[in-house]
C-alpha cells in the first residue's frame, strides 16, 4: 500500500500527490498572486502544494480536505495564520461562504473521480472566483477545451460558455506519488461573469445532451422520438452530426424551438 509521511494513501479519495516542483511553478506563473489574494485549494493531502502556495505573498489560503488524517498532519506541521484548513467534503459546502473574501484564485490538484461535480460547483458560484489553475486528467482537459471533432460535446459547450480555458503543461504519471495510470494536464480558467443569456437555460442544456447522445449519429437520429423531433428543422441541419455544429448554430436551433413554444 502506498504511503506518504507514514500515512496510507486512500484510492477512494483519489490520492495521487504531486511531487514535481516544475508544475507547481507553472501553476503560479499562470495566475496573479498578491498580498491581497484569497486562494482556494481542494484536497491538500500531505501539503506539497499547500506549502508552496504559502510561500507566496497572499492574504489567505482556504483548504478543504476530506481525509481526517491529512487534516491532522497539516495542522501539526504547517503553522501559518493565513491558512484555514477545513475537514469537509468540498461538494457538501455552501460556497456562499466564499463571498466574504472574494474573489478567489483556485489552485488545486483535483481528485479525478469528482472533477466534473467540482467544476459544476465552480460554475454555480463563479461570481466568487477570479481565476485558477487545476490539475485534471488529460482526457478531461481535451473534452473541456475541444471546439469541434471527436471528444467535442456537451462538456465542451457547457464549460466554455461559462469559463475561458487555456491548456498549460501536460503532466506525466511520474510527477505523482503514487503514479497514476494516465497523463494529466494543468488547465487555466477564468470565469465569464456575464455570459450570453440563454432562454430556458436548463432546458437548453438538456437539449444539448440529447443532440450529443450518440455523437456519431445525425441530429435526425438523436432527436428521433423526442419532443424536438417535429420542430421544422431543415433537412440540412437534420443530416448533420452535432459535432459539426458550434455554439452559435446550436443557439440558433434553440431560438427556433423557443419561437415555436411562444406561438
C-alpha angles and dihedrals in degrees: 000000000000116000139185123196087354093301120119114242115234119223092200089066095046093242106183106142123211113240105171115092092201091074093047089056089048089057092050093046091057097056137048115243122184137163087273097052123123110207128198123201126183117206110004097188109178092351102254093138094030093061092046092052091051090056086070123083097255132147098227145349120211115195130188116200127174097196114085093202093059093045089054092046094050093046089053097046107031113063109182126132090213091065122093109184118190128192095219141117103249090219090061095053124106096228093204081092086078092065094086098066100021141182100061131195113217119216112170147144094218122216098252097220091062101035096118097045088052092048090051088054089052089051093051094048100030090127086077096049129086103181141312153183121231133183113228138159113285091239091054092048090054092050092050095049101037117118099183144353131033113005093019112123147099094336092052095047096043099049095038089055091059103030142037110231136199127182113229128178124346108232123213123219089249090071089071140063113248095022112239121223093244139059118251136209136211111229126195116208138180123188119243098224096195108031120178108285116249117205112234087006099186091050090048093058091048087053090051091052088053093049090055095038090118105011096201093054124085125256088252092059096042093050095043112122093011129113088258097057096097102041097119098255114170120257088243092059094043091053093056127090114236088240087067092060128079128213092267093056093045090051089052089055090049091051088054090053093046092049090055090050089054095049 
